Amino acid sequence: MERLAAIPPLYRWLAIPVGVVLLAGLYYMLLYQAYAEEMSAVQEKIEAGRKTVEKYTEIAVKLEPLRAQVSDLEARLQGLLRELPGSKEIPDLIKRISELVVRTGLRISLFKPQPEQRKEFYAEIPIQMRVQGPYHSVGRFFDDLAHLERIVSVDSVQMEATSQETQCLATTFRFLDEAETHEATATAKKTK
């Protein structure tokens, strides 16, 4: 105690704040800093969780309109697939085309289906045609072809006025099943 009494009062009063600062520094370094780092890591996890929740909430809000859109697209796909006949329907379609020729008053001099040409998900079936008859009957025939429920494309039309003969290439299409699609894709890769 005598030693403490020998210390001037100014130093004794300065020792108190220095001791407090020293204790505060030790507390910060030993206890608070570790908890602060852990709290910061937890805050980052919470913020990341909030962002994830916001992201999934936005997705959930868009889910019903997307489901409706998928349903509409599937309905449109089914409608479009009706326009592409399957392989079993091709002979019937060719028969209907030949009936259209006769019904419009034309005479068939050539009706020759060509080998099909496979594409990515469909096959083209070209049909070489040569018909004889007046210009207006040919126009009615092409109009009737356009109004078939199946897709029929007419190309390479050549009309000869003197013999009233019309040559064309009518192309119809058919939908490939999965096995044929894989085969067509493999063939396309080989040719590349």
Secondary structure per residue as TSV (DSSP state, phi and psi in degrees):
chain	resnum	aa	ss	phi	psi
A	1	M	-	360.0	-35.5
A	2	E	H	-62.5	-35.7
A	3	R	H	-64.7	-41.6
A	4	L	H	-65.6	-36.0
A	5	A	H	-69.3	-25.9
A	6	A	H	-76.7	-19.4
A	7	I	S	-74.2	133.8
A	8	P	-	-61.3	147.7
A	9	P	H	-59.1	-31.3
A	10	L	H	-63.3	-43.2
A	11	Y	H	-68.5	-36.7
A	12	R	H	-63.0	-43.2
A	13	W	H	-68.8	-31.3
A	14	L	H	-74.9	-26.6
A	15	A	H	-67.0	-31.1
A	16	I	H	-66.2	-52.2
A	17	P	H	-65.0	-35.8
A	18	V	H	-64.4	-40.6
A	19	G	H	-64.3	-40.7
A	20	V	H	-65.3	-44.4
A	21	V	H	-63.5	-41.5
A	22	L	H	-63.4	-43.2
A	23	L	H	-64.8	-40.2
A	24	A	H	-64.9	-41.8
A	25	G	H	-62.5	-44.4
A	26	L	H	-63.1	-42.2
A	27	Y	H	-60.6	-44.9
A	28	Y	I	-63.0	-46.1
A	29	M	I	-72.6	-38.2
A	30	L	I	-88.4	-36.0
A	31	L	I	-114.0	-56.3
A	32	Y	I	-67.0	-41.0
A	33	Q	H	-61.4	-43.4
A	34	A	H	-64.2	-43.0
A	35	Y	H	-68.2	-35.6
A	36	A	H	-65.4	-42.0
A	37	E	H	-64.8	-42.4
A	38	E	H	-64.3	-41.1
A	39	M	H	-65.2	-38.3
A	40	S	H	-63.9	-42.5
A	41	A	H	-63.6	-41.5
A	42	V	H	-65.2	-40.5
A	43	Q	H	-61.4	-41.0
A	44	E	H	-63.5	-41.3
A	45	K	H	-63.3	-41.6
A	46	I	H	-62.5	-44.0
A	47	E	H	-64.5	-41.2
A	48	A	H	-63.8	-39.7
A	49	G	H	-63.2	-41.4
A	50	R	H	-61.8	-43.4
A	51	K	H	-63.2	-40.9
A	52	T	H	-62.8	-43.2
A	53	V	H	-63.0	-42.4
A	54	E	H	-62.2	-43.1
A	55	K	H	-61.2	-47.6
A	56	Y	H	-70.6	-29.2
A	57	T	H	-65.8	-42.5
A	58	E	H	-61.9	-41.7
A	59	I	H	-64.4	-42.0
A	60	A	H	-64.0	-35.8
A	61	V	H	-65.6	-37.3
A	62	K	H	-83.1	-10.1
A	63	L	H	-63.8	-47.7
A	64	E	H	-63.7	-46.5
A	65	P	H	-61.0	-35.7
A	66	L	H	-67.7	-38.3
A	67	R	H	-63.4	-41.4
A	68	A	H	-63.9	-40.6
A	69	Q	H	-64.9	-41.4
A	70	V	H	-63.0	-41.8
A	71	S	H	-61.9	-43.6
A	72	D	H	-62.4	-43.8
A	73	L	H	-65.0	-38.1
A	74	E	H	-64.9	-39.2
A	75	A	H	-64.8	-42.0
A	76	R	H	-63.8	-40.1
A	77	L	H	-61.1	-43.6
A	78	Q	H	-62.7	-38.9
A	79	G	H	-64.0	-42.4
A	80	L	H	-69.3	-34.7
A	81	L	H	-66.3	-26.3
A	82	R	H	-66.5	-25.7
A	83	E	H	-79.2	-18.1
A	84	L	S	-105.5	107.8
A	85	P	-	-70.8	157.6
A	86	G	-	-80.6	175.5
A	87	S	G	-63.9	-28.7
A	88	K	G	-72.1	-24.2
A	89	E	G	-90.0	-9.6
A	90	I	H	-62.5	-47.4
A	91	P	H	-58.3	-38.2
A	92	D	H	-65.3	-40.4
A	93	L	H	-64.6	-42.7
A	94	I	H	-62.4	-39.1
A	95	K	H	-63.1	-42.6
A	96	R	H	-64.1	-38.0
A	97	I	H	-64.1	-43.5
A	98	S	H	-66.6	-34.5
A	99	E	H	-65.9	-36.5
A	100	L	H	-61.8	-39.6
A	101	V	H	-59.9	-48.2
A	102	V	H	-66.9	-42.7
A	103	R	H	-63.6	-31.7
A	104	T	T	-84.2	3.3
A	105	G	T	86.9	19.3
A	106	L	-	-98.7	159.8
A	107	R	E	-110.9	136.4
A	108	I	E	-90.1	122.4
A	109	S	E	-107.2	-18.5
A	110	L	E	-152.4	127.7
A	111	F	E	-142.2	94.2
A	112	K	E	-127.8	101.3
A	113	P	E	-64.8	134.4
A	114	Q	-	-95.4	165.8
A	115	P	-	-62.5	143.1
A	116	E	-	-70.5	151.0
A	117	Q	E	-117.4	114.4
A	118	R	E	-82.1	136.4
A	119	K	-	-112.7	-158.0
A	120	E	S	-63.8	-52.1
A	121	F	S	-131.5	7.5
A	122	Y	E	-143.9	167.9
A	123	A	E	-125.3	139.1
A	124	E	E	-93.8	135.3
A	125	I	E	-121.9	96.9
A	126	P	E	-79.2	145.5
A	127	I	E	-130.0	116.5
A	128	Q	E	-77.5	129.7
A	129	M	E	-131.5	143.6
A	130	R	E	-137.6	121.2
A	131	V	E	-127.0	157.3
A	132	Q	E	-124.5	135.3
A	133	G	S	161.2	172.6
A	134	P	-	-64.3	158.4
A	135	Y	H	-56.2	-44.6
A	136	H	H	-67.1	-33.6
A	137	S	H	-66.8	-37.7
A	138	V	H	-64.1	-42.2
A	139	G	H	-61.8	-42.9
A	140	R	H	-62.5	-40.2
A	141	F	H	-61.2	-46.4
A	142	F	H	-64.4	-37.4
A	143	D	H	-65.4	-43.3
A	144	D	H	-63.4	-36.9
A	145	L	H	-61.9	-40.3
A	146	A	H	-66.3	-25.8
A	147	H	T	-95.7	5.4
A	148	L	S	-65.3	152.2
A	149	E	S	-73.4	-14.0
A	150	R	S	-99.5	156.6
A	151	I	-	-80.3	125.5
A	152	V	E	-135.6	122.2
A	153	S	E	-105.6	135.7
A	154	V	E	-114.0	125.8
A	155	D	E	-131.2	170.9
A	156	S	E	51.4	48.7
A	157	V	E	-78.8	127.4
A	158	Q	E	-129.7	121.4
A	159	M	E	-114.5	135.1
A	160	E	E	-115.5	117.2
A	161	A	T	-68.9	-39.2
A	162	T	T	-68.7	-43.3
A	163	S	T	-94.8	-1.5
A	164	Q	T	50.9	41.6
A	165	E	E	-107.7	134.9
A	166	T	E	-122.5	128.0
A	167	Q	E	-111.9	141.8
A	168	C	E	-157.3	168.5
A	169	L	E	-119.2	106.7
A	170	A	E	-93.0	126.3
A	171	T	E	-116.1	126.0
A	172	T	E	-112.8	168.3
A	173	F	E	-129.9	153.4
A	174	R	E	-137.6	150.5
A	175	F	E	-80.5	134.3
A	176	L	-	-87.4	140.0
A	177	D	-	-77.5	178.2
A	178	E	H	-59.7	-43.8
A	179	A	H	-63.1	-42.5
A	180	E	H	-67.6	-35.4
A	181	T	H	-63.7	-44.8
A	182	H	H	-62.6	-40.6
A	183	E	H	-64.6	-42.6
A	184	A	H	-65.4	-38.8
A	185	T	H	-65.3	-42.7
A	186	A	H	-64.1	-41.1
A	187	T	H	-64.7	-40.8
A	188	A	H	-64.4	-37.7
A	189	K	H	-66.7	-38.2
A	190	K	H	-65.3	-38.5
A	191	T	H	-72.1	-26.1
A	192	K	-	-74.5	360.0
